[in-house]
Amino acid sequence: MSSSVPRGWLECTVDKLATKVGSGVTPKGGSSVYQKSGVKLIRSQNVHFSGLSLDDVAYISPEIHESMSGSKVLEGDVLLNITGASIGRCTYVPDGFGEANVNQHVCIIRPKRDILSRYLAQWLSSDFGQHSISIFQAGGNREGLNFQQIRGIPVSLPPLPEQQKIAAILSTVDDVIEKTRAQIDKLKDLKTGMMQELLTKGIGHTEFKDSPVGRIPVGWDVKPLTEISTFRRGSFPQPYGLPEWYSDSGYPFVQVYDIASNGRLKPSTKVRITDAAASKSVFVARGSVAVSIQGSIGRVAITQYDAYFDRTILIFTKLNSNIDKEYFALMIGEIFRVKKDSADGGVIKTITKETLKDFLLKLPPIEEQKEISQALGEVDSNIRLKSEKAARLVEVKKALMQDLLTGKVRVNIDNKESAVA
């Protein structure tokens, strides 16, 4: 944050801007007192930068709500997550939200009249606010934020009309981001439905037969994974973490983290490795199919660049000539999904080579494999384009925040459509 602010702005801290900084408690009895309806109990999973998500909101009775009167939520309150993996996530309570309360993981910041709640929420979610929170975490308080720290977060405060315009501009970008993400979610749902249809019924079939994996179209086959492919695990020298294994100018090294959700690797790997590490790892050429078998199991990618691979990933080094690579990657992902759904608690800790021998794949004729992968690939392309758009919008918002929240670019409060330098 700049050491100075524009004329007419104030440099202050949250405690000077709020009439309340405090959190709630877990209701006596915990989750056993939750109801199907009643007063909303806001927990950390409900608080997002984009707003309050009520998909899995808990409800408490009006009586419990009254017993927790100190943490009642009001319209215009700013809510900030103060513990756990989502620490620092924040938003404001919109008009018409209705009665609500918070638990101990969410802090209520109640702004005074001279600060707009939407502006304060945008400030706290910006790099400036998040940097302050990171400093508190780096200072050793990794359990969470305390109220003294929250009160001490610095804020640059323009006059109220300028706050309103800045918040409106940033909220407009937020709305576009959320609409784009909603489109992505719909496309993902569409793909899931198409996969269920295409990978069980195929294209244009009217006759079906029994198989070891259920009913499949006549003309399809079922083969063990070991009959149609060869595979091996990646590798890495032990122990992990030694400085001699890593170099910023070294070779790409793929770990589970580096497998994206779009069926490809992320554009660049989190770490790169030296010649010494590469000699003890496994080289994988671009265009190979890989799947994670430890940690976040079942992430599948067709690699788009040469790289070395970790032992937590299985690489398919060869596929039979009657197998379409894109279809094969889809089937591997689907098999892992089914395995996870049928596992105890929906969790698989690891997949061994012995387990893989039991995997059975549905095999249409190769031309139908290509038709199926092409149909799903078109949806994937749309998802990829929308995701890229969302990522660009996030960067646009970051740039706007940097300019607007420092006063580097001043808004024209007399003209709602313009911002002037």
Secondary structure by P-SEA (a helix, b strand, c coil): ccccccccbbbbccccccccccccccccccccccccccbbbbcccccccccccccbbbbbcaaaaaaaccccccccbbbbbccccccccccccccccccccccccbbbbbbcccccaaaaaaaaacaaaaaaaaaaaaccccccccaaaaaacccccccaaaaaaaaaaaaaaaaaaaaaaaaaaaaaaaaaaaaaaaacccccccbbbbcccccccccbbbbcccccbbbbbbbbccccccccccccccccccccccccccccccccccbbbcaaaaaabbbbcccbbbbbccccccccccccbbbbbcccccccccccccccaaaaaaaaaaaaaaaaaaccccccccccaaaaaabbbbbccaaaaaaaaaaaaaaaaaaaaaaaaaaaaaaaaaaaaaccccccccccccccccccc
